[in-house]
Amino acid sequence: MQTARHTVDALHYVERLRRTTAILAAQGNPAARYQLADAALDLRSALDRLHEARDELLKAAGADRVTDV
Protein backbone atom coordinates (compact mmCIF):
# COMPACT_ATOMS: atom_id res chain seq x y z
CA MET A 1 0.00 0.00 0.00
CA GLN A 2 2.94 2.34 0.66
CA THR A 3 4.02 2.01 -2.97
CA ALA A 4 0.49 2.97 -4.06
CA ARG A 5 0.70 6.08 -1.86
CA HIS A 6 4.01 7.05 -3.45
CA THR A 7 2.51 6.44 -6.88
CA VAL A 8 -0.37 8.80 -6.03
CA ASP A 9 2.17 11.42 -4.91
CA ALA A 10 3.98 11.00 -8.23
CA LEU A 11 0.66 11.38 -10.06
CA HIS A 12 0.09 14.75 -8.40
CA TYR A 13 3.59 16.00 -9.19
CA VAL A 14 3.49 14.86 -12.82
CA GLU A 15 0.03 16.40 -13.31
CA ARG A 16 1.29 19.76 -12.04
CA LEU A 17 4.30 19.50 -14.31
CA ARG A 18 2.08 18.62 -17.29
CA ARG A 19 -0.18 21.62 -16.63
CA THR A 20 2.77 23.97 -16.33
CA THR A 21 4.33 22.58 -19.49
CA ALA A 22 1.06 23.01 -21.38
CA ILE A 23 0.82 26.64 -20.22
CA LEU A 24 4.38 27.30 -21.34
CA ALA A 25 3.66 25.66 -24.68
CA ALA A 26 0.69 27.96 -25.20
CA GLN A 27 2.13 31.19 -23.81
CA GLY A 28 5.90 30.78 -23.63
CA ASN A 29 8.64 31.67 -26.05
CA PRO A 30 7.61 30.67 -29.59
CA ALA A 31 11.02 29.08 -30.20
CA ALA A 32 10.27 26.33 -27.65
CA ARG A 33 6.52 25.85 -28.11
CA TYR A 34 6.79 22.72 -30.26
CA GLN A 35 9.13 21.00 -27.81
CA LEU A 36 6.98 22.00 -24.84
CA ALA A 37 3.80 20.78 -26.51
CA ASP A 38 5.54 17.48 -27.26
CA ALA A 39 6.71 17.24 -23.65
CA ALA A 40 3.16 17.87 -22.41
CA LEU A 41 1.96 14.94 -24.52
CA ASP A 42 4.73 12.73 -23.14
CA LEU A 43 3.73 13.71 -19.61
CA ARG A 44 0.10 12.84 -20.43
CA SER A 45 1.26 9.36 -21.49
CA ALA A 46 3.29 9.04 -18.29
CA LEU A 47 0.21 9.96 -16.26
CA ASP A 48 -1.82 7.28 -18.00
CA ARG A 49 0.82 4.67 -17.15
CA LEU A 50 1.02 5.88 -13.54
CA HIS A 51 -2.75 5.54 -13.21
CA GLU A 52 -2.50 1.98 -14.50
CA ALA A 53 0.32 1.21 -12.05
CA ARG A 54 -1.67 2.66 -9.15
CA ASP A 55 -4.69 0.57 -10.09
CA GLU A 56 -2.61 -2.61 -10.25
CA LEU A 57 -1.00 -1.85 -6.88
CA LEU A 58 -4.39 -1.26 -5.29
CA LYS A 59 -5.73 -4.47 -6.81
CA ALA A 60 -2.76 -6.39 -5.42
CA ALA A 61 -3.36 -4.84 -1.98
CA GLY A 62 -7.07 -5.67 -2.13
CA ALA A 63 -8.04 -2.00 -1.87
CA ASP A 64 -10.09 0.30 -4.04
CA ARG A 65 -8.39 3.56 -3.06
CA VAL A 66 -5.33 4.90 -1.24
CA THR A 67 -5.92 5.96 2.35
CA ASP A 68 -3.81 8.11 4.67
CA VAL A 69 -3.51 5.44 7.35
Secondary structure, DSSP 8 states (H G I E B T S, - for coil): -HHHHHHHHHHHHHHHHHHHHHHHHHHS-GGGHHHHHHHHHHHHHHHHHHHHHHHHHHHHHT-SS----
